[in-house]
């Protein structure tokens, strides 16, 4: 299987190289914007597939069917199937529920790191929006992990973009959450309290409380979110 994957990757590389002719003079494989975009999309797709395979292996190792896992997590069967196939990525709250049901740390679900520390440059963040565009439309956000390669993580830091959405369904799960608003305005609901936070405002709450965060109004908001599960 590994040899087939290597062969396929090499053939993709050869095809990309063979596409270069006089009309692309001035760019090579490492600098052409179209080639870079294509390579990035391919890498993100492979990461999604690997992620789905990892979760499927964990489910099967614990002897759960997709239907049983859906019952435990209240995540629809079709969504779990898309996740395992590398066709979707879940909202953070559902990822936490999934990790608990599979007896995994959230770090194992997001990205199992191997490094003692990690530095993530601003232009090197891995976005998870591409993996779940349907879910993004429904839940109104996309996120970038700020520490995917740190091993034994106790917390998960993210930059989250909250897109305007009509969703107003609170959820709850284990852990705690700290949120700092960077840009725009964020509407937050924790228990019976609803408020609007602006740039520079922050909130810290127990995730076991029914809660909801979303963009306030018709403009996107950007936040720093740190989760402990």
DRENNUPA-447221 format. One record per residue (C-alpha): residue in three letters; x, y, z. Coordinates in nm, 2 decimals, always signed. Layout:
N
+---------+--------+--------+--------+
: residuo :     px :     py :     pz :
+---------+--------+--------+--------+
:     ALA :      X :      Y :      Z :
...
+---------+--------+--------+--------+
//
This chain:
229
+---------+--------+--------+--------+
: residuo :     px :     py :     pz :
+---------+--------+--------+--------+
:     UNK :  +0.00 :  +0.00 :  +0.00 :
:     UNK :  +0.29 :  +0.24 :  +0.09 :
:     UNK :  +0.46 :  +0.16 :  -0.24 :
:     UNK :  +0.14 :  +0.23 :  -0.43 :
:     UNK :  +0.10 :  +0.56 :  -0.26 :
:     UNK :  +0.46 :  +0.65 :  -0.33 :
:     UNK :  +0.42 :  +0.56 :  -0.69 :
:     UNK :  +0.10 :  +0.76 :  -0.72 :
:     UNK :  +0.27 :  +1.06 :  -0.56 :
:     UNK :  +0.57 :  +1.03 :  -0.80 :
:     UNK :  +0.34 :  +1.01 :  -1.10 :
:     UNK :  +0.15 :  +1.32 :  -0.98 :
:     UNK :  +0.49 :  +1.50 :  -0.95 :
:     UNK :  +0.59 :  +1.39 :  -1.30 :
:     UNK :  +0.26 :  +1.51 :  -1.44 :
:     UNK :  +0.30 :  +1.85 :  -1.27 :
:     UNK :  +0.65 :  +1.89 :  -1.41 :
:     UNK :  +0.55 :  +1.78 :  -1.76 :
:     UNK :  +0.29 :  +2.06 :  -1.77 :
:     UNK :  +0.55 :  +2.33 :  -1.77 :
:     UNK :  +0.63 :  +2.48 :  -2.11 :
:     UNK :  +0.72 :  +2.81 :  -2.27 :
:     UNK :  +0.39 :  +2.96 :  -2.17 :
:     UNK :  +0.49 :  +2.93 :  -1.81 :
:     UNK :  +0.83 :  +3.08 :  -1.85 :
:     UNK :  +0.92 :  +3.28 :  -1.54 :
:     UNK :  +0.79 :  +3.03 :  -1.29 :
:     UNK :  +0.90 :  +2.68 :  -1.18 :
:     UNK :  +0.72 :  +2.41 :  -0.98 :
:     UNK :  +0.81 :  +2.57 :  -0.65 :
:     UNK :  +0.70 :  +2.93 :  -0.73 :
:     UNK :  +0.41 :  +2.91 :  -0.97 :
:     UNK :  +0.09 :  +3.02 :  -0.78 :
:     UNK :  -0.13 :  +2.77 :  -0.96 :
:     UNK :  +0.10 :  +2.48 :  -0.88 :
:     UNK :  +0.14 :  +2.58 :  -0.52 :
:     UNK :  -0.24 :  +2.61 :  -0.48 :
:     UNK :  -0.29 :  +2.27 :  -0.64 :
:     UNK :  -0.02 :  +2.11 :  -0.42 :
:     UNK :  -0.17 :  +2.26 :  -0.11 :
:     UNK :  -0.52 :  +2.14 :  -0.20 :
:     UNK :  -0.39 :  +1.79 :  -0.26 :
:     UNK :  -0.20 :  +1.79 :  +0.07 :
:     UNK :  -0.50 :  +1.91 :  +0.26 :
:     UNK :  -0.72 :  +1.64 :  +0.10 :
:     UNK :  -0.46 :  +1.37 :  +0.19 :
:     UNK :  -0.45 :  +1.51 :  +0.55 :
:     UNK :  -0.83 :  +1.48 :  +0.57 :
:     UNK :  -0.83 :  +1.12 :  +0.44 :
:     UNK :  -0.55 :  +1.03 :  +0.69 :
:     UNK :  -0.75 :  +1.19 :  +0.97 :
:     UNK :  -1.06 :  +1.00 :  +0.88 :
:     UNK :  -0.88 :  +0.67 :  +0.86 :
:     UNK :  -0.73 :  +0.73 :  +1.20 :
:     UNK :  -1.07 :  +0.79 :  +1.35 :
:     UNK :  -1.22 :  +0.49 :  +1.17 :
:     UNK :  -0.94 :  +0.27 :  +1.31 :
:     UNK :  -1.00 :  +0.39 :  +1.66 :
:     UNK :  -1.37 :  +0.32 :  +1.63 :
:     UNK :  -1.32 :  -0.03 :  +1.49 :
:     UNK :  -1.05 :  -0.10 :  +1.76 :
:     UNK :  -1.31 :  -0.03 :  +2.03 :
:     UNK :  -1.57 :  -0.24 :  +1.85 :
:     UNK :  -1.82 :  +0.03 :  +1.77 :
:     UNK :  -2.03 :  +0.04 :  +1.46 :
:     UNK :  -2.09 :  +0.38 :  +1.30 :
:     UNK :  -2.45 :  +0.36 :  +1.42 :
:     UNK :  -2.34 :  +0.29 :  +1.78 :
:     UNK :  -2.09 :  +0.58 :  +1.77 :
:     UNK :  -2.36 :  +0.81 :  +1.63 :
:     UNK :  -2.58 :  +0.71 :  +1.92 :
:     UNK :  -2.31 :  +0.78 :  +2.18 :
:     UNK :  -2.22 :  +1.12 :  +2.03 :
:     UNK :  -2.55 :  +1.23 :  +1.88 :
:     UNK :  -2.36 :  +1.30 :  +1.56 :
:     UNK :  -2.56 :  +1.18 :  +1.25 :
:     UNK :  -2.44 :  +0.85 :  +1.09 :
:     UNK :  -2.40 :  +1.02 :  +0.75 :
:     UNK :  -2.17 :  +1.29 :  +0.90 :
:     UNK :  -1.95 :  +1.03 :  +1.07 :
:     UNK :  -1.93 :  +0.83 :  +0.74 :
:     UNK :  -1.82 :  +1.15 :  +0.56 :
:     UNK :  -1.57 :  +1.22 :  +0.83 :
:     UNK :  -1.41 :  +0.87 :  +0.81 :
:     UNK :  -1.40 :  +0.90 :  +0.43 :
:     UNK :  -1.21 :  +1.23 :  +0.45 :
:     UNK :  -1.50 :  +1.43 :  +0.31 :
:     UNK :  -1.58 :  +1.64 :  +0.61 :
:     UNK :  -1.44 :  +1.78 :  +0.93 :
:     UNK :  -1.65 :  +1.84 :  +1.24 :
:     UNK :  -1.71 :  +2.15 :  +1.45 :
:     UNK :  -1.49 :  +2.16 :  +1.76 :
:     UNK :  -1.77 :  +2.07 :  +2.01 :
:     UNK :  -1.85 :  +1.75 :  +1.81 :
:     UNK :  -1.48 :  +1.66 :  +1.79 :
:     UNK :  -1.46 :  +1.68 :  +2.17 :
:     UNK :  -1.76 :  +1.45 :  +2.20 :
:     UNK :  -1.61 :  +1.21 :  +1.95 :
:     UNK :  -1.27 :  +1.20 :  +2.13 :
:     UNK :  -1.45 :  +1.12 :  +2.46 :
:     UNK :  -1.66 :  +0.84 :  +2.31 :
:     UNK :  -1.34 :  +0.68 :  +2.16 :
:     UNK :  -1.14 :  +0.73 :  +2.47 :
:     UNK :  -0.90 :  +0.96 :  +2.29 :
:     UNK :  -0.74 :  +1.29 :  +2.38 :
:     UNK :  -0.86 :  +1.58 :  +2.17 :
:     UNK :  -0.50 :  +1.61 :  +2.05 :
:     UNK :  -0.53 :  +1.26 :  +1.90 :
:     UNK :  -0.84 :  +1.37 :  +1.70 :
:     UNK :  -0.71 :  +1.71 :  +1.59 :
:     UNK :  -0.35 :  +1.61 :  +1.52 :
:     UNK :  -0.13 :  +1.38 :  +1.72 :
:     UNK :  +0.20 :  +1.58 :  +1.76 :
:     UNK :  +0.54 :  +1.43 :  +1.81 :
:     UNK :  +0.75 :  +1.74 :  +1.90 :
:     UNK :  +0.85 :  +1.88 :  +2.25 :
:     UNK :  +0.75 :  +2.23 :  +2.13 :
:     UNK :  +0.60 :  +2.38 :  +1.82 :
:     UNK :  +0.63 :  +2.71 :  +1.64 :
:     UNK :  +0.36 :  +2.79 :  +1.39 :
:     UNK :  +0.43 :  +3.09 :  +1.15 :
:     UNK :  +0.13 :  +3.30 :  +1.05 :
:     UNK :  +0.15 :  +3.18 :  +0.69 :
:     UNK :  +0.19 :  +2.81 :  +0.80 :
:     UNK :  -0.14 :  +2.76 :  +0.99 :
:     UNK :  -0.34 :  +2.45 :  +0.88 :
:     UNK :  -0.70 :  +2.55 :  +0.81 :
:     UNK :  -0.97 :  +2.29 :  +0.85 :
:     UNK :  -1.23 :  +2.48 :  +0.66 :
:     UNK :  -1.18 :  +2.30 :  +0.33 :
:     UNK :  -1.26 :  +1.97 :  +0.49 :
:     UNK :  -1.61 :  +2.06 :  +0.58 :
:     UNK :  -1.76 :  +2.33 :  +0.36 :
:     UNK :  -2.11 :  +2.20 :  +0.42 :
:     UNK :  -2.06 :  +2.20 :  +0.79 :
:     UNK :  -1.90 :  +2.54 :  +0.77 :
:     UNK :  -2.21 :  +2.68 :  +0.60 :
:     UNK :  -2.43 :  +2.52 :  +0.87 :
:     UNK :  -2.22 :  +2.61 :  +1.17 :
:     UNK :  -2.06 :  +2.93 :  +1.04 :
:     UNK :  -1.70 :  +2.89 :  +1.13 :
:     UNK :  -1.36 :  +2.76 :  +1.02 :
:     UNK :  -1.05 :  +2.72 :  +1.24 :
:     UNK :  -0.67 :  +2.69 :  +1.23 :
:     UNK :  -0.47 :  +2.49 :  +1.48 :
:     UNK :  -0.19 :  +2.68 :  +1.65 :
:     UNK :  -0.01 :  +2.38 :  +1.80 :
:     UNK :  -0.07 :  +2.07 :  +1.58 :
:     UNK :  +0.27 :  +1.92 :  +1.63 :
:     UNK :  +0.31 :  +1.95 :  +2.01 :
:     UNK :  +0.30 :  +1.62 :  +2.18 :
:     UNK :  +0.11 :  +1.55 :  +2.50 :
:     UNK :  -0.10 :  +1.87 :  +2.46 :
:     UNK :  -0.32 :  +1.96 :  +2.75 :
:     UNK :  -0.49 :  +2.25 :  +2.57 :
:     UNK :  -0.58 :  +2.32 :  +2.21 :
:     UNK :  -0.53 :  +2.68 :  +2.08 :
:     UNK :  -0.70 :  +2.79 :  +1.76 :
:     UNK :  -0.76 :  +3.10 :  +1.55 :
:     UNK :  -1.13 :  +3.08 :  +1.46 :
:     UNK :  -1.32 :  +3.28 :  +1.20 :
:     UNK :  -1.68 :  +3.30 :  +1.29 :
:     UNK :  -1.88 :  +3.36 :  +0.97 :
:     UNK :  -2.23 :  +3.51 :  +0.99 :
:     UNK :  -2.48 :  +3.23 :  +1.04 :
:     UNK :  -2.84 :  +3.18 :  +1.15 :
:     UNK :  -2.75 :  +2.88 :  +1.37 :
:     UNK :  -2.85 :  +2.94 :  +1.73 :
:     UNK :  -2.83 :  +2.59 :  +1.89 :
:     UNK :  -2.62 :  +2.58 :  +2.21 :
:     UNK :  -2.42 :  +2.27 :  +2.30 :
:     UNK :  -2.22 :  +2.13 :  +2.60 :
:     UNK :  -1.93 :  +1.90 :  +2.64 :
:     UNK :  -1.64 :  +1.83 :  +2.89 :
:     UNK :  -1.37 :  +2.08 :  +2.94 :
:     UNK :  -1.32 :  +2.46 :  +2.96 :
:     UNK :  -1.29 :  +2.73 :  +2.70 :
:     UNK :  -1.11 :  +3.07 :  +2.69 :
:     UNK :  -1.20 :  +3.31 :  +2.41 :
:     UNK :  -1.04 :  +3.64 :  +2.32 :
:     UNK :  -1.19 :  +3.85 :  +2.04 :
:     UNK :  -0.94 :  +3.98 :  +1.78 :
:     UNK :  -1.16 :  +4.13 :  +1.51 :
:     UNK :  -1.53 :  +4.19 :  +1.47 :
:     UNK :  -1.80 :  +4.12 :  +1.72 :
:     UNK :  -1.89 :  +3.79 :  +1.88 :
:     UNK :  -2.23 :  +3.69 :  +2.03 :
:     UNK :  -2.20 :  +3.45 :  +2.32 :
:     UNK :  -2.45 :  +3.25 :  +2.52 :
:     UNK :  -2.35 :  +3.07 :  +2.84 :
:     UNK :  -2.64 :  +2.93 :  +3.04 :
:     UNK :  -2.90 :  +3.20 :  +3.06 :
:     UNK :  -2.66 :  +3.48 :  +2.98 :
:     UNK :  -2.63 :  +3.63 :  +2.63 :
:     UNK :  -2.38 :  +3.91 :  +2.55 :
:     UNK :  -2.18 :  +4.07 :  +2.27 :
:     UNK :  -1.80 :  +4.08 :  +2.29 :
:     UNK :  -1.59 :  +4.32 :  +2.10 :
:     UNK :  -1.21 :  +4.33 :  +2.01 :
:     UNK :  -1.01 :  +4.31 :  +2.33 :
:     UNK :  -1.29 :  +4.14 :  +2.53 :
:     UNK :  -1.25 :  +3.79 :  +2.66 :
:     UNK :  -1.46 :  +3.51 :  +2.82 :
:     UNK :  -1.37 :  +3.20 :  +3.01 :
:     UNK :  -1.63 :  +2.93 :  +3.10 :
:     UNK :  -1.69 :  +2.57 :  +3.17 :
:     UNK :  -1.78 :  +2.38 :  +2.85 :
:     UNK :  -2.03 :  +2.17 :  +3.05 :
:     UNK :  -2.26 :  +2.47 :  +3.06 :
:     UNK :  -2.49 :  +2.50 :  +2.75 :
:     UNK :  -2.30 :  +2.75 :  +2.54 :
:     UNK :  -2.29 :  +2.91 :  +2.19 :
:     UNK :  -2.06 :  +3.15 :  +2.02 :
:     UNK :  -2.12 :  +3.31 :  +1.68 :
:     UNK :  -2.06 :  +3.62 :  +1.48 :
:     UNK :  -2.27 :  +3.91 :  +1.58 :
:     UNK :  -2.45 :  +4.08 :  +1.29 :
:     UNK :  -2.36 :  +4.04 :  +0.93 :
:     UNK :  -1.98 :  +4.06 :  +0.95 :
:     UNK :  -1.73 :  +3.78 :  +1.03 :
:     UNK :  -1.54 :  +3.78 :  +1.36 :
:     UNK :  -1.20 :  +3.64 :  +1.44 :
:     UNK :  -1.11 :  +3.50 :  +1.78 :
:     UNK :  -0.84 :  +3.32 :  +1.97 :
:     UNK :  -0.99 :  +3.02 :  +2.13 :
:     UNK :  -0.81 :  +2.79 :  +2.38 :
:     UNK :  -0.99 :  +2.46 :  +2.47 :
:     UNK :  -0.91 :  +2.22 :  +2.75 :
:     UNK :  -1.09 :  +1.89 :  +2.71 :
+---------+--------+--------+--------+
//
